Amino acid sequence: MNFKFWKKRSWTNLDAFEGRETSSGIHINETVALGIPAVYACIRVLTEAIASLPLITYERFTNGDKERARGFSLYGLLHDTPNPLMTSFELRELLVGHLCLRGNAYCYIERESGEVVALWPLHPDKVTVEVSGRELVYKHQNDGTGKAYPMNDILHIRGLSGDGIIGYSPLTLLRDTFGYSKAVQEYSSSYFKNDASPGGIITTPNALSAQSKSGLRSAWKEGHAGKGKHHQVAIMDNGLQWQAIGVSPQDSQLIESQKFSVVEIARVFRVPLNLVMDYERSTYSNVTEQNRSFLTHTLQPWLTRIEQAMSKSLLTESEKEKYFIEHLTQGFLRADTKTRYASYKIAIEAGFLTVDEVRQLENMNTKPE
C-alpha cells in the first residue's frame, strides 16, 4: 500500500467550528450541546449502558472452549480498576462520552517491563494525530507543554471515519441539528417567560375607547404577564366576559417542534425513543423488542469498536493467540422469569445445559452436593 499521501499530515480533534454560529443563530460547543436535554439523555443512555456491561478478558483453548483469564494482569485492569483513580465503569463511561461528541477516545497506556499496568484517559481536544510512514504519532498538549507518543503507547478508539486515522466529530457534522434543538429550547423558554395569555380572550358588547383599551391592556399585562402570573384569577366588570380557548396554533407548533427535536437527536445517536422517556410510540409489548434492537443495532457496533481497539493496542501478537477481550451482554437479552425457566427446562432436557450451569446464569452458586 502506498502511504505517501499521508506524509506530513496531521489531524486534531479540536472542533474548528466550535463556538461558531449555526444556521439557527446558536453558538454550539460541548457544554451547550450537553445542555440540550435530549442530547444529554442519549449520551447518558449510551455511556451508562456500555460502561455497565462487564468487560471480560478470556483465555481461549484449542477445542474452542474459553474461560475467564483471572490470572492474566489485563483481566483486573479492564474489569475492575484501569488506573488508581478510576473504576472500569468510570473510564469506559468517559471514553464513550468522548466518542459520542468528538468521535474519538484516547488513553495513554502505562507499561512496566512490557506489561500494561494502567490506562490514563486523554481529552480528545488536546490530542493531535500525525502520520509517520506506517506509524501514527500522537501529540498531547497539557498545561502548555506537549509530549509525543508512539502508536504503541496510545489506545485510540475511533468512531465513523473518513480516512481511518481519526473519527468524524459529531459536534462538527451535526452542529446545525444541535443548534436547532437549542434554538427551540431557548425560544420555548422565552415564550413562556413573556407569554401574557392565561388561556382565553376578553370580550364586551360595548365599544371601548382607545384610552380604555390601553388601560385594560396595561392592567391585564401587569396582572398576568411574566413568570409566576400565569392563570391567575381575573376580576372583570362593566360587561367584560371571559372566553376560554384551547391550544393556540403557535403553542401547537411549538410542541411539535419540541417533539421533532427529540426525535432528531434520538435518530442521531440511534437511541430508541422509549429510552429517553418518550413513550408516545411505545407499548408494553414492543418495548422489550426495542431494547433487544438497541443492543443489536446501537450498542453492538460500539462494543465491537472498543473490543477490537483494545485487543489491537493492549495485547501483544503472541497474547492475541491466547486471549481475547469481550463484553458480557447476556443481561440485555434476559427474558421474563417464566420464559427463562421454560427455556432452561428445554435446555436441561436436551442435554446442552446442566442444572449448575443454569444456576450460574441466574447468578446463583452451584448446587451443594
Secondary structure as UniProt FT lines:
FT   HELIX           4..6
FT   TURN            7..8
FT   STRAND          10..12
FT   TURN            16..19
FT   TURN            23..24
FT   HELIX           30..34
FT   HELIX           37..52
FT   STRAND          55..60
FT   TURN            62..63
FT   STRAND          66..68
FT   TURN            70..71
FT   HELIX           73..79
FT   TURN            84..85
FT   HELIX           88..102
FT   STRAND          104..112
FT   TURN            113..114
FT   STRAND          115..122
FT   HELIX           124..126
FT   STRAND          127..132
FT   TURN            133..134
FT   STRAND          135..142
FT   TURN            143..144
FT   STRAND          145..150
FT   HELIX           151..153
FT   STRAND          154..158
FT   HELIX           170..173
FT   HELIX           175..194
FT   STRAND          200..203
FT   HELIX           210..224
FT   TURN            227..228
FT   TURN            230..231
FT   TURN            238..239
FT   STRAND          241..244
FT   HELIX           249..269
FT   HELIX           273..276
FT   TURN            280..281
FT   HELIX           284..293
FT   HELIX           294..299
FT   HELIX           300..314
FT   HELIX           317..322
FT   STRAND          323..327
FT   HELIX           330..333
FT   HELIX           337..350
FT   HELIX           355..361
FT   TURN            362..363
//
